[in-house]
Amino acid sequence: MDFGLSEDQLMLEETLRSFLADRVPIGRVRDLRNDDCPNNREIWRSLAELGMTGILIPEECGGSDLNLLDACLASQSIGYSVTPTPFVSSAVMVPTALRELEHPLISGWLAGIASGDIAFGIAVTETFSIREGAGIAIDQGELSGKAMMALDICSADLILLAIGSEHLAVIRADAPGLKKARLITTDATRCTSELILESVAPEIIFEDVGKTIARMLDAGRIALAADSLGACEAMIEQAVAYSKQRKQFDRLIGSFQAVKHMCAEMISELEPARSLVWYAAHSFDALPDEAPLMACHALAHVSEIGHEIASVATQVHGGIGWTDEHNVHFWFKRIGVGRSLLGGPGLLRERAAEIQGLAKSG
Amino acid sequence: MDLEYGQRYEDFRREVRTFLDKHKPKDSPGGISGIRRKKLVEWLSLQIDEGYWARTIPKEFGGYGAEPNLLETVIMDEEFNRAGVPRGMASQGASMLVPTLLEHGTDEQRQRWIGPTMRGEVMWCQGYSEPGSGSDLASLQTSAKEDGDDFIINGQKIWTSTADKSEMIFILVRTEPDAPKHGGISYILLPMDTQGIEVQPLRTMSGDLGDNSFNQVFFTDVRVPQANVVGKRGEGWRIANTTLKHERNSLNSNSEGTILKLMRLMERETTNGVPAMASPVFRDRLMKLQARSLAMKFHAMRMVTCSLKNENSGVAGLITKLRNCQLNFDISALAIDVMGELGALYEHTEYERDRGYWQSHSFFSLGLIIGGGTAQIQKNIISERGLGLPREPKPAKS
């Protein structure tokens, strides 16, 4: 029995964290928010050189064919440094889906992700939540309709698109008839868009692949939970560090029980959540029957504790934490928007109840 | 990561299961008072003979004498849990005194007390807290004055669980009044029938005066031989801290079974003909609690792994008591809510559900949030030892 990380996994985490601290420090993130899209392709390519984009890609396509737990350690490190990059979409969800499908183009796309030459965006929101009249229809092999809150579209070459909850399509990001409009959220480190399709010719359509879509969503939810977990971890570290240097009433504020107890509450919520995310990621590969439930619980639970940690860690900083000049808001917003994506806690918990037969589905 | 136990351990699991199928008591394995005590001693002795209790305690001290093996312990706990019977006995003698004697006692003390304690023949209570010394335990004032080969004890202890049913007490007393606060305390064993000891029951908020009784204990000129000190005179604080560590480990109850019990309740309970489980509001709360419970379950697996690898679990190892006690309290709150107005029933009323389990569980969980180091003391420990935050400066002496 070993519920822990291997030497290789610890090394992966260490490598990525020191790379991101060095190459994408918070000052760089602050600059990137002024770009049209924060997802900088150089960062994506550097992550590829480190082997991060190919974690879930087969070796014959240039990847390392590791497990979701490995991908989650990377995702957590990326969340820790609030790096703008399409990791959850392009390095987790897209490879998870494409590997289960068959088509001559797929191995080239996977190789492109592993090498950093290709980045995907995804538009799958309508598989779990239809709003603003969104939805994509197929008519004589062409796609029309609307997709909301599509992820990482602006800097993508290709888009993996859900049609209802049973079919998938891959379209080119520059396909004729596709209109993309960035939807600005509070989080400047992520790219979200609205897509309008008018008779777009897809590269390919995969029909009746509901199971693949569900599996892709599970992987995405677990990896997104890891991203938020990493951001929470960073916020607690910053709050603790600040309370060890900030003085009021002639004392370090960290010596006041009020502040100590805020920090103790945060860390005591974070550590079991870390264990839950590890288990969820492990179950995805080793205990697939458990994975759908664990994916829902992991993301919903991390979203709940994240809401509290983001708020409390900011409060420990006092007034400066509420300014744009201080950096802590980047993490606050990353956690906040992460909570809204891929379902949101209420929807995920209802799904968790359905999976266990405790609520009627549909 | 590998959650398989391997063949050797699966064989062991089967052995435990076979034992339980054959020997598991049909009803409660007995209590600590009256005729039930005899059944309890028989059941505990059988478990020791088969190696499922006192497993790693040396044979010469009345144990089974196996090498410590954490996975075996985990498997035994899982299987006894599944069978719905306690493994061994939850008592302060077994969980706190025995580990302390193994670490600090003389061979004579070990031989005399460990076997009978593990078999349930001798029950112990713990004399630590005093009316004026709760969280600030080291300020305790119960005194032990030297008188020839003896000490004479005067003072008062409080929150003393099972004092009225125990044969023995392990107690912290001040033997060196002129030494600094933490350096003047000794750890002493004495029989509860010693002249000068008076026990007064203290009714808890749950109204409980049964096996979980709560008491005050008064000491008036109580004479005890100096040979009953565990460790050295004046070292009681350090010794007690090893015991407190054992107590915190033993308060980490698993909530998985309670969540299952709550689910069954929510499927059965109906209001206006609608089952509680059909209410989206109750279901959402249930799912929130289930996620917290799973997180604690996997966290325990992670902590077991840390121990197996001899890794320091750091701050992650300090948070279990704080989170589990609050979780258990919140689980009982949902159970009480889903029963509507009938959730308020208590004291074996006709319509009470699960024989009053939920209100009792709620009171008991609240008690554990306070007992064994309050949640606030836990947070001080987590932030100071786990996160390295500075200690609160001591107020200037006036």
Interface residues (C-beta under 8 A of the other chain):
Chain A: M1 D2 F3 G4 L5 S6 L69 V240 S243 K244 R251 L252 G254 S255 F256 Q257 V259 K260 H261 C263 A264 E265 I267 S268 E269 E271 P272 A273 R274 S275 L276 W278 Y279 H282 A286 L287 M294 H297 A298 A300 H301 E304 G346 R349 E350 A352 A353 L358 A359
Chain B: M1 D2 L3 E4 Y5 G6 Y9 L71 V74 M263 M277 A278 P280 R283 D284 L286 M287 K288 Q290 A291 R292 L294 A295 M296 F298 H299 M301 R302 V304 T305 C306 L308 K309 E311 V315 A316 I319 L322 R323 Q376 Q378 K379 N380 I382 S383 E384 G386 L387 G388 L389 P390 R391 E392 P393
